[in-house]
Amino acid sequence: MLIDRDSKPEDTVLYIASCALDILKHNQYNDVKELRQEIQTKYKIEAPYKTVMTSLNFLYLVDKVAIKDKRLICI
């Protein structure tokens, strides 16, 4: 699920998670759509909504992001 041998590296959950984490180190978001747009703009990739959500779930499970005051933040 995290890495697929047949996918391009930039299409994987781990790559999108690393992009999201890099962006969240500098900004906080209360809307996943805004974060997704920022990922697509900054890294010039197509990030499907489902992959972004799976990436954020992964980051939450490994304790790298949290939700504080209805905002997604980097820990």
PDB file of N, CA, C and O in Angstrom:
ATOM      1  N   MET A   1       0.815  -1.187   0.000  1.00  0.00           N
ATOM      2  CA  MET A   1       0.000   0.000   0.000  1.00  0.00           C
ATOM      3  C   MET A   1       0.870   1.267   0.000  1.00  0.00           C
ATOM      4  O   MET A   1       0.542   2.244  -0.674  1.00  0.00           O
ATOM      5  N   LEU A   2       1.955   1.252   0.740  1.00  0.00           N
ATOM      6  CA  LEU A   2       2.795   2.436   0.791  1.00  0.00           C
ATOM      7  C   LEU A   2       3.700   2.544  -0.420  1.00  0.00           C
ATOM      8  O   LEU A   2       3.927   3.642  -0.928  1.00  0.00           O
ATOM      9  N   ILE A   3       4.219   1.414  -0.890  1.00  0.00           N
ATOM     10  CA  ILE A   3       5.106   1.416  -2.045  1.00  0.00           C
ATOM     11  C   ILE A   3       4.619   0.353  -3.018  1.00  0.00           C
ATOM     12  O   ILE A   3       4.388  -0.797  -2.643  1.00  0.00           O
ATOM     13  N   ASP A   4       4.470   0.753  -4.259  1.00  0.00           N
ATOM     14  CA  ASP A   4       4.043  -0.168  -5.300  1.00  0.00           C
ATOM     15  C   ASP A   4       5.156  -0.243  -6.341  1.00  0.00           C
ATOM     16  O   ASP A   4       5.599   0.784  -6.855  1.00  0.00           O
ATOM     17  N   ARG A   5       5.596  -1.421  -6.644  1.00  0.00           N
ATOM     18  CA  ARG A   5       6.718  -1.618  -7.557  1.00  0.00           C
ATOM     19  C   ARG A   5       6.449  -1.019  -8.937  1.00  0.00           C
ATOM     20  O   ARG A   5       7.384  -0.589  -9.613  1.00  0.00           O
ATOM     21  N   ASP A   6       5.203  -0.986  -9.358  1.00  0.00           N
ATOM     22  CA  ASP A   6       4.861  -0.522 -10.694  1.00  0.00           C
ATOM     23  C   ASP A   6       4.566   0.978 -10.772  1.00  0.00           C
ATOM     24  O   ASP A   6       4.365   1.504 -11.866  1.00  0.00           O
ATOM     25  N   SER A   7       4.537   1.664  -9.651  1.00  0.00           N
ATOM     26  CA  SER A   7       4.233   3.095  -9.639  1.00  0.00           C
ATOM     27  C   SER A   7       5.489   3.929  -9.797  1.00  0.00           C
ATOM     28  O   SER A   7       6.600   3.499  -9.488  1.00  0.00           O
ATOM     29  N   LYS A   8       5.268   5.143 -10.294  1.00  0.00           N
ATOM     30  CA  LYS A   8       6.358   6.103 -10.300  1.00  0.00           C
ATOM     31  C   LYS A   8       6.573   6.537  -8.851  1.00  0.00           C
ATOM     32  O   LYS A   8       5.611   6.593  -8.084  1.00  0.00           O
ATOM     33  N   PRO A   9       7.787   6.838  -8.466  1.00  0.00           N
ATOM     34  CA  PRO A   9       8.050   7.212  -7.071  1.00  0.00           C
ATOM     35  C   PRO A   9       7.193   8.380  -6.579  1.00  0.00           C
ATOM     36  O   PRO A   9       6.774   8.392  -5.421  1.00  0.00           O
ATOM     37  N   GLU A  10       6.931   9.360  -7.445  1.00  0.00           N
ATOM     38  CA  GLU A  10       6.155  10.510  -7.003  1.00  0.00           C
ATOM     39  C   GLU A  10       4.663  10.216  -6.833  1.00  0.00           C
ATOM     40  O   GLU A  10       3.913  11.076  -6.371  1.00  0.00           O
ATOM     41  N   ASP A  11       4.231   9.018  -7.200  1.00  0.00           N
ATOM     42  CA  ASP A  11       2.835   8.618  -7.019  1.00  0.00           C
ATOM     43  C   ASP A  11       2.613   7.823  -5.735  1.00  0.00           C
ATOM     44  O   ASP A  11       1.482   7.430  -5.448  1.00  0.00           O
ATOM     45  N   THR A  12       3.651   7.582  -4.968  1.00  0.00           N
ATOM     46  CA  THR A  12       3.522   6.733  -3.788  1.00  0.00           C
ATOM     47  C   THR A  12       3.095   7.530  -2.558  1.00  0.00           C
ATOM     48  O   THR A  12       3.276   8.746  -2.485  1.00  0.00           O
ATOM     49  N   VAL A  13       2.535   6.825  -1.617  1.00  0.00           N
ATOM     50  CA  VAL A  13       2.097   7.423  -0.356  1.00  0.00           C
ATOM     51  C   VAL A  13       3.288   8.008   0.393  1.00  0.00           C
ATOM     52  O   VAL A  13       3.181   9.087   0.975  1.00  0.00           O
ATOM     53  N   LEU A  14       4.417   7.314   0.385  1.00  0.00           N
ATOM     54  CA  LEU A  14       5.587   7.817   1.111  1.00  0.00           C
ATOM     55  C   LEU A  14       6.108   9.121   0.528  1.00  0.00           C
ATOM     56  O   LEU A  14       6.515  10.009   1.276  1.00  0.00           O
ATOM     57  N   TYR A  15       6.104   9.252  -0.783  1.00  0.00           N
ATOM     58  CA  TYR A  15       6.578  10.488  -1.406  1.00  0.00           C
ATOM     59  C   TYR A  15       5.633  11.644  -1.087  1.00  0.00           C
ATOM     60  O   TYR A  15       6.078  12.732  -0.721  1.00  0.00           O
ATOM     61  N   ILE A  16       4.337  11.406  -1.225  1.00  0.00           N
ATOM     62  CA  ILE A  16       3.349  12.448  -0.921  1.00  0.00           C
ATOM     63  C   ILE A  16       3.427  12.815   0.557  1.00  0.00           C
ATOM     64  O   ILE A  16       3.285  13.985   0.910  1.00  0.00           O
ATOM     65  N   ALA A  17       3.650  11.829   1.424  1.00  0.00           N
ATOM     66  CA  ALA A  17       3.778  12.103   2.861  1.00  0.00           C
ATOM     67  C   ALA A  17       4.997  12.981   3.138  1.00  0.00           C
ATOM     68  O   ALA A  17       4.930  13.887   3.968  1.00  0.00           O
ATOM     69  N   SER A  18       6.093  12.723   2.460  1.00  0.00           N
ATOM     70  CA  SER A  18       7.286  13.541   2.683  1.00  0.00           C
ATOM     71  C   SER A  18       7.075  14.965   2.165  1.00  0.00           C
ATOM     72  O   SER A  18       7.556  15.922   2.772  1.00  0.00           O
ATOM     73  N   CYS A  19       6.367  15.109   1.059  1.00  0.00           N
ATOM     74  CA  CYS A  19       6.042  16.440   0.537  1.00  0.00           C
ATOM     75  C   CYS A  19       5.137  17.189   1.514  1.00  0.00           C
ATOM     76  O   CYS A  19       5.364  18.363   1.808  1.00  0.00           O
ATOM     77  N   ALA A  20       4.123  16.507   2.008  1.00  0.00           N
ATOM     78  CA  ALA A  20       3.193  17.126   2.957  1.00  0.00           C
ATOM     79  C   ALA A  20       3.916  17.531   4.234  1.00  0.00           C
ATOM     80  O   ALA A  20       3.678  18.616   4.765  1.00  0.00           O
ATOM     81  N   LEU A  21       4.783  16.680   4.724  1.00  0.00           N
ATOM     82  CA  LEU A  21       5.520  16.985   5.945  1.00  0.00           C
ATOM     83  C   LEU A  21       6.426  18.198   5.750  1.00  0.00           C
ATOM     84  O   LEU A  21       6.536  19.041   6.640  1.00  0.00           O
ATOM     85  N   ASP A  22       7.063  18.287   4.606  1.00  0.00           N
ATOM     86  CA  ASP A  22       7.915  19.439   4.312  1.00  0.00           C
ATOM     87  C   ASP A  22       7.099  20.732   4.310  1.00  0.00           C
ATOM     88  O   ASP A  22       7.538  21.744   4.857  1.00  0.00           O
ATOM     89  N   ILE A  23       5.931  20.702   3.705  1.00  0.00           N
ATOM     90  CA  ILE A  23       5.080  21.884   3.658  1.00  0.00           C
ATOM     91  C   ILE A  23       4.521  22.212   5.037  1.00  0.00           C
ATOM     92  O   ILE A  23       4.436  23.383   5.408  1.00  0.00           O
ATOM     93  N   LEU A  24       4.141  21.193   5.797  1.00  0.00           N
ATOM     94  CA  LEU A  24       3.559  21.420   7.124  1.00  0.00           C
ATOM     95  C   LEU A  24       4.581  21.931   8.139  1.00  0.00           C
ATOM     96  O   LEU A  24       4.197  22.469   9.178  1.00  0.00           O
ATOM     97  N   LYS A  25       5.859  21.773   7.858  1.00  0.00           N
ATOM     98  CA  LYS A  25       6.886  22.323   8.749  1.00  0.00           C
ATOM     99  C   LYS A  25       6.855  23.843   8.747  1.00  0.00           C
ATOM    100  O   LYS A  25       7.283  24.476   9.711  1.00  0.00           O
ATOM    101  N   HIS A  26       6.349  24.432   7.665  1.00  0.00           N
ATOM    102  CA  HIS A  26       6.356  25.881   7.512  1.00  0.00           C
ATOM    103  C   HIS A  26       4.975  26.514   7.630  1.00  0.00           C
ATOM    104  O   HIS A  26       4.875  27.714   7.886  1.00  0.00           O
ATOM    105  N   ASN A  27       3.917  25.743   7.452  1.00  0.00           N
ATOM    106  CA  ASN A  27       2.553  26.268   7.460  1.00  0.00           C
ATOM    107  C   ASN A  27       1.622  25.327   8.199  1.00  0.00           C
ATOM    108  O   ASN A  27       1.927  24.152   8.400  1.00  0.00           O
ATOM    109  N   GLN A  28       0.483  25.864   8.597  1.00  0.00           N
ATOM    110  CA  GLN A  28      -0.579  25.065   9.186  1.00  0.00           C
ATOM    111  C   GLN A  28      -1.797  25.179   8.280  1.00  0.00           C
ATOM    112  O   GLN A  28      -2.040  26.233   7.692  1.00  0.00           O
ATOM    113  N   TYR A  29      -2.549  24.116   8.168  1.00  0.00           N
ATOM    114  CA  TYR A  29      -3.715  24.099   7.287  1.00  0.00           C
ATOM    115  C   TYR A  29      -4.932  23.600   8.040  1.00  0.00           C
ATOM    116  O   TYR A  29      -4.838  22.697   8.871  1.00  0.00           O
ATOM    117  N   ASN A  30      -6.074  24.197   7.740  1.00  0.00           N
ATOM    118  CA  ASN A  30      -7.320  23.678   8.285  1.00  0.00           C
ATOM    119  C   ASN A  30      -8.170  23.059   7.180  1.00  0.00           C
ATOM    120  O   ASN A  30      -9.303  22.642   7.417  1.00  0.00           O
ATOM    121  N   ASP A  31      -7.620  23.005   5.985  1.00  0.00           N
ATOM    122  CA  ASP A  31      -8.317  22.424   4.854  1.00  0.00           C
ATOM    123  C   ASP A  31      -7.350  21.543   4.065  1.00  0.00           C
ATOM    124  O   ASP A  31      -6.315  22.013   3.593  1.00  0.00           O
ATOM    125  N   VAL A  32      -7.690  20.284   3.929  1.00  0.00           N
ATOM    126  CA  VAL A  32      -6.831  19.343   3.205  1.00  0.00           C
ATOM    127  C   VAL A  32      -6.745  19.727   1.730  1.00  0.00           C
ATOM    128  O   VAL A  32      -5.725  19.488   1.085  1.00  0.00           O
ATOM    129  N   LYS A  33      -7.797  20.313   1.203  1.00  0.00           N
ATOM    130  CA  LYS A  33      -7.773  20.727  -0.201  1.00  0.00           C
ATOM    131  C   LYS A  33      -6.687  21.770  -0.447  1.00  0.00           C
ATOM    132  O   LYS A  33      -6.013  21.732  -1.477  1.00  0.00           O
ATOM    133  N   GLU A  34      -6.515  22.699   0.490  1.00  0.00           N
ATOM    134  CA  GLU A  34      -5.460  23.708   0.357  1.00  0.00           C
ATOM    135  C   GLU A  34      -4.077  23.058   0.410  1.00  0.00           C
ATOM    136  O   GLU A  34      -3.192  23.408  -0.372  1.00  0.00           O
ATOM    137  N   LEU A  35      -3.896  22.119   1.325  1.00  0.00           N
ATOM    138  CA  LEU A  35      -2.619  21.408   1.430  1.00  0.00           C
ATOM    139  C   LEU A  35      -2.347  20.625   0.150  1.00  0.00           C
ATOM    140  O   LEU A  35      -1.227  20.638  -0.361  1.00  0.00           O
ATOM    141  N   ARG A  36      -3.355  19.952  -0.364  1.00  0.00           N
ATOM    142  CA  ARG A  36      -3.196  19.188  -1.610  1.00  0.00           C
ATOM    143  C   ARG A  36      -2.791  20.109  -2.760  1.00  0.00           C
ATOM    144  O   ARG A  36      -1.904  19.778  -3.546  1.00  0.00           O
ATOM    145  N   GLN A  37      -3.439  21.252  -2.851  1.00  0.00           N
ATOM    146  CA  GLN A  37      -3.105  22.213  -3.906  1.00  0.00           C
ATOM    147  C   GLN A  37      -1.660  22.696  -3.770  1.00  0.00           C
ATOM    148  O   GLN A  37      -0.951  22.838  -4.766  1.00  0.00           O
ATOM    149  N   GLU A  38      -1.230  22.947  -2.538  1.00  0.00           N
ATOM    150  CA  GLU A  38       0.145  23.394  -2.291  1.00  0.00           C
ATOM    151  C   GLU A  38       1.154  22.312  -2.688  1.00  0.00           C
ATOM    152  O   GLU A  38       2.198  22.617  -3.263  1.00  0.00           O
ATOM    153  N   ILE A  39       0.840  21.046  -2.379  1.00  0.00           N
ATOM    154  CA  ILE A  39       1.708  19.931  -2.769  1.00  0.00           C
ATOM    155  C   ILE A  39       1.833  19.876  -4.294  1.00  0.00           C
ATOM    156  O   ILE A  39       2.933  19.757  -4.834  1.00  0.00           O
ATOM    157  N   GLN A  40       0.704  19.964  -4.970  1.00  0.00           N
ATOM    158  CA  GLN A  40       0.710  19.877  -6.432  1.00  0.00           C
ATOM    159  C   GLN A  40       1.464  21.039  -7.063  1.00  0.00           C
ATOM    160  O   GLN A  40       2.170  20.855  -8.055  1.00  0.00           O
ATOM    161  N   THR A  41       1.322  22.230  -6.498  1.00  0.00           N
ATOM    162  CA  THR A  41       1.986  23.408  -7.041  1.00  0.00           C
ATOM    163  C   THR A  41       3.482  23.372  -6.780  1.00  0.00           C
ATOM    164  O   THR A  41       4.280  23.575  -7.695  1.00  0.00           O
ATOM    165  N   LYS A  42       3.865  23.114  -5.534  1.00  0.00           N
ATOM    166  CA  LYS A  42       5.278  23.165  -5.161  1.00  0.00           C
ATOM    167  C   LYS A  42       6.093  22.055  -5.821  1.00  0.00           C
ATOM    168  O   LYS A  42       7.212  22.294  -6.276  1.00  0.00           O
ATOM    169  N   TYR A  43       5.543  20.855  -5.873  1.00  0.00           N
ATOM    170  CA  TYR A  43       6.303  19.710  -6.383  1.00  0.00           C
ATOM    171  C   TYR A  43       5.957  19.336  -7.817  1.00  0.00           C
ATOM    172  O   TYR A  43       6.532  18.400  -8.373  1.00  0.00           O
ATOM    173  N   LYS A  44       5.016  20.068  -8.422  1.00  0.00           N
ATOM    174  CA  LYS A  44       4.626  19.856  -9.822  1.00  0.00           C
ATOM    175  C   LYS A  44       4.253  18.397 -10.100  1.00  0.00           C
ATOM    176  O   LYS A  44       4.743  17.771 -11.040  1.00  0.00           O
ATOM    177  N   ILE A  45       3.368  17.886  -9.246  1.00  0.00           N
ATOM    178  CA  ILE A  45       2.883  16.521  -9.399  1.00  0.00           C
ATOM    179  C   ILE A  45       1.365  16.518  -9.316  1.00  0.00           C
ATOM    180  O   ILE A  45       0.761  17.482  -8.845  1.00  0.00           O
ATOM    181  N   GLU A  46       0.755  15.446  -9.770  1.00  0.00           N
ATOM    182  CA  GLU A  46      -0.678  15.236  -9.607  1.00  0.00           C
ATOM    183  C   GLU A  46      -0.852  14.356  -8.373  1.00  0.00           C
ATOM    184  O   GLU A  46      -0.468  13.187  -8.377  1.00  0.00           O
ATOM    185  N   ALA A  47      -1.427  14.920  -7.328  1.00  0.00           N
ATOM    186  CA  ALA A  47      -1.603  14.195  -6.070  1.00  0.00           C
ATOM    187  C   ALA A  47      -3.084  13.901  -5.875  1.00  0.00           C
ATOM    188  O   ALA A  47      -3.842  14.784  -5.473  1.00  0.00           O
ATOM    189  N   PRO A  48      -3.503  12.673  -6.153  1.00  0.00           N
ATOM    190  CA  PRO A  48      -4.914  12.330  -5.950  1.00  0.00           C
ATOM    191  C   PRO A  48      -5.334  12.529  -4.494  1.00  0.00           C
ATOM    192  O   PRO A  48      -4.559  12.291  -3.567  1.00  0.00           O
ATOM    193  N   TYR A  49      -6.569  12.965  -4.320  1.00  0.00           N
ATOM    194  CA  TYR A  49      -7.085  13.237  -2.976  1.00  0.00           C
ATOM    195  C   TYR A  49      -6.934  12.015  -2.064  1.00  0.00           C
ATOM    196  O   TYR A  49      -6.547  12.146  -0.903  1.00  0.00           O
ATOM    197  N   LYS A  50      -7.238  10.837  -2.592  1.00  0.00           N
ATOM    198  CA  LYS A  50      -7.147   9.605  -1.796  1.00  0.00           C
ATOM    199  C   LYS A  50      -5.708   9.363  -1.318  1.00  0.00           C
ATOM    200  O   LYS A  50      -5.501   8.956  -0.175  1.00  0.00           O
ATOM    201  N   THR A  51      -4.731   9.605  -2.167  1.00  0.00           N
ATOM    202  CA  THR A  51      -3.328   9.410  -1.797  1.00  0.00           C
ATOM    203  C   THR A  51      -2.889  10.426  -0.745  1.00  0.00           C
ATOM    204  O   THR A  51      -2.148  10.091   0.179  1.00  0.00           O
ATOM    205  N   VAL A  52      -3.347  11.661  -0.891  1.00  0.00           N
ATOM    206  CA  VAL A  52      -3.020  12.689   0.104  1.00  0.00           C
ATOM    207  C   VAL A  52      -3.614  12.303   1.461  1.00  0.00           C
ATOM    208  O   VAL A  52      -2.940  12.418   2.485  1.00  0.00           O
ATOM    209  N   MET A  53      -4.852  11.854   1.475  1.00  0.00           N
ATOM    210  CA  MET A  53      -5.490  11.462   2.740  1.00  0.00           C
ATOM    211  C   MET A  53      -4.779  10.256   3.363  1.00  0.00           C
ATOM    212  O   MET A  53      -4.586  10.218   4.578  1.00  0.00           O
ATOM    213  N   THR A  54      -4.392   9.282   2.553  1.00  0.00           N
ATOM    214  CA  THR A  54      -3.657   8.128   3.071  1.00  0.00           C
ATOM    215  C   THR A  54      -2.305   8.556   3.621  1.00  0.00           C
ATOM    216  O   THR A  54      -1.852   8.038   4.642  1.00  0.00           O
ATOM    217  N   SER A  55      -1.667   9.496   2.951  1.00  0.00           N
ATOM    218  CA  SER A  55      -0.377  10.023   3.419  1.00  0.00           C
ATOM    219  C   SER A  55      -0.529  10.729   4.755  1.00  0.00           C
ATOM    220  O   SER A  55       0.298  10.553   5.649  1.00  0.00           O
ATOM    221  N   LEU A  56      -1.581  11.528   4.897  1.00  0.00           N
ATOM    222  CA  LEU A  56      -1.813  12.228   6.162  1.00  0.00           C
ATOM    223  C   LEU A  56      -2.156  11.251   7.283  1.00  0.00           C
ATOM    224  O   LEU A  56      -1.742  11.444   8.426  1.00  0.00           O
ATOM    225  N   ASN A  57      -2.902  10.217   6.962  1.00  0.00           N
ATOM    226  CA  ASN A  57      -3.191   9.172   7.957  1.00  0.00           C
ATOM    227  C   ASN A  57      -1.903   8.494   8.406  1.00  0.00           C
ATOM    228  O   ASN A  57      -1.703   8.251   9.596  1.00  0.00           O
ATOM    229  N   PHE A  58      -1.035   8.193   7.454  1.00  0.00           N
ATOM    230  CA  PHE A  58       0.258   7.588   7.772  1.00  0.00           C
ATOM    231  C   PHE A  58       1.078   8.496   8.689  1.00  0.00           C
ATOM    232  O   PHE A  58       1.630   8.037   9.689  1.00  0.00           O
ATOM    233  N   LEU A  59       1.155   9.784   8.347  1.00  0.00           N
ATOM    234  CA  LEU A  59       1.919  10.730   9.173  1.00  0.00           C
ATOM    235  C   LEU A  59       1.322  10.861  10.570  1.00  0.00           C
ATOM    236  O   LEU A  59       2.052  11.024  11.547  1.00  0.00           O
ATOM    237  N   TYR A  60       0.011  10.791  10.662  1.00  0.00           N
ATOM    238  CA  TYR A  60      -0.648  10.859  11.966  1.00  0.00           C
ATOM    239  C   TYR A  60      -0.320   9.611  12.798  1.00  0.00           C
ATOM    240  O   TYR A  60      -0.058   9.705  13.998  1.00  0.00           O
ATOM    241  N   LEU A  61      -0.338   8.463  12.153  1.00  0.00           N
ATOM    242  CA  LEU A  61      -0.065   7.213  12.868  1.00  0.00           C
ATOM    243  C   LEU A  61       1.375   7.110  13.360  1.00  0.00           C
ATOM    244  O   LEU A  61       1.635   6.500  14.398  1.00  0.00           O
ATOM    245  N   VAL A  62       2.311   7.702  12.621  1.00  0.00           N
ATOM    246  CA  VAL A  62       3.716   7.663  13.052  1.00  0.00           C
ATOM    247  C   VAL A  62       4.071   8.904  13.874  1.00  0.00           C
ATOM    248  O   VAL A  62       5.244   9.169  14.133  1.00  0.00           O
ATOM    249  N   ASP A  63       3.059   9.652  14.279  1.00  0.00           N
ATOM    250  CA  ASP A  63       3.203  10.783  15.207  1.00  0.00           C
ATOM    251  C   ASP A  63       4.049  11.927  14.649  1.00  0.00           C
ATOM    252  O   ASP A  63       4.867  12.507  15.362  1.00  0.00           O
ATOM    253  N   LYS A  64       3.848  12.243  13.386  1.00  0.00           N
ATOM    254  CA  LYS A  64       4.556  13.365  12.761  1.00  0.00           C
ATOM    255  C   LYS A  64       3.663  14.585  12.567  1.00  0.00           C
ATOM    256  O   LYS A  64       4.157  15.709  12.473  1.00  0.00           O
ATOM    257  N   VAL A  65       2.351  14.369  12.507  1.00  0.00           N
ATOM    258  CA  VAL A  65       1.400  15.471  12.414  1.00  0.00           C
ATOM    259  C   VAL A  65       0.316  15.284  13.470  1.00  0.00           C
ATOM    260  O   VAL A  65       0.088  14.184  13.973  1.00  0.00           O
ATOM    261  N   ALA A  66      -0.338  16.391  13.785  1.00  0.00           N
ATOM    262  CA  ALA A  66      -1.424  16.352  14.757  1.00  0.00           C
ATOM    263  C   ALA A  66      -2.477  17.375  14.343  1.00  0.00           C
ATOM    264  O   ALA A  66      -2.245  18.217  13.475  1.00  0.00           O
ATOM    265  N   ILE A  67      -3.611  17.281  14.972  1.00  0.00           N
ATOM    266  CA  ILE A  67      -4.677  18.251  14.764  1.00  0.00           C
ATOM    267  C   ILE A  67      -4.813  19.042  16.048  1.00  0.00           C
ATOM    268  O   ILE A  67      -5.097  18.488  17.110  1.00  0.00           O
ATOM    269  N   LYS A  68      -4.606  20.347  15.937  1.00  0.00           N
ATOM    270  CA  LYS A  68      -4.685  21.223  17.106  1.00  0.00           C
ATOM    271  C   LYS A  68      -5.528  22.433  16.730  1.00  0.00           C
ATOM    272  O   LYS A  68      -5.240  23.119  15.750  1.00  0.00           O
ATOM    273  N   ASP A  69      -6.557  22.686  17.502  1.00  0.00           N
ATOM    274  CA  ASP A  69      -7.472  23.797  17.223  1.00  0.00           C
ATOM    275  C   ASP A  69      -8.006  23.745  15.791  1.00  0.00           C
ATOM    276  O   ASP A  69      -8.080  24.766  15.106  1.00  0.00           O
ATOM    277  N   LYS A  70      -8.375  22.547  15.352  1.00  0.00           N
ATOM    278  CA  LYS A  70      -8.929  22.293  14.019  1.00  0.00           C
ATOM    279  C   LYS A  70      -7.952  22.627  12.890  1.00  0.00           C
ATOM    280  O   LYS A  70      -8.371  22.903  11.765  1.00  0.00           O
ATOM    281  N   ARG A  71      -6.671  22.602  13.186  1.00  0.00           N
ATOM    282  CA  ARG A  71      -5.640  22.861  12.186  1.00  0.00           C
ATOM    283  C   ARG A  71      -4.660  21.700  12.165  1.00  0.00           C
ATOM    284  O   ARG A  71      -4.311  21.151  13.209  1.00  0.00           O
ATOM    285  N   LEU A  72      -4.224  21.335  10.979  1.00  0.00           N
ATOM    286  CA  LEU A  72      -3.245  20.275  10.793  1.00  0.00           C
ATOM    287  C   LEU A  72      -1.865  20.873  10.962  1.00  0.00           C
ATOM    288  O   LEU A  72      -1.493  21.800  10.242  1.00  0.00           O
ATOM    289  N   ILE A  73      -1.094  20.343  11.921  1.00  0.00           N
ATOM    290  CA  ILE A  73       0.223  20.893  12.221  1.00  0.00           C
ATOM    291  C   ILE A  73       1.279  19.793  12.223  1.00  0.00           C
ATOM    292  O   ILE A  73       0.966  18.615  12.398  1.00  0.00           O
ATOM    293  N   CYS A  74       2.510  20.186  12.031  1.00  0.00           N
ATOM    294  CA  CYS A  74       3.652  19.294  12.117  1.00  0.00           C
ATOM    295  C   CYS A  74       4.112  19.266  13.573  1.00  0.00           C
ATOM    296  O   CYS A  74       4.197  20.309  14.221  1.00  0.00           O
ATOM    297  N   ILE A  75       4.402  18.090  14.074  1.00  0.00           N
ATOM    298  CA  ILE A  75       4.860  17.963  15.459  1.00  0.00           C
ATOM    299  C   ILE A  75       6.368  18.139  15.511  1.00  0.00           C
ATOM    300  O   ILE A  75       6.961  18.069  16.587  1.00  0.00           O
TER     301      ILE A  75
END
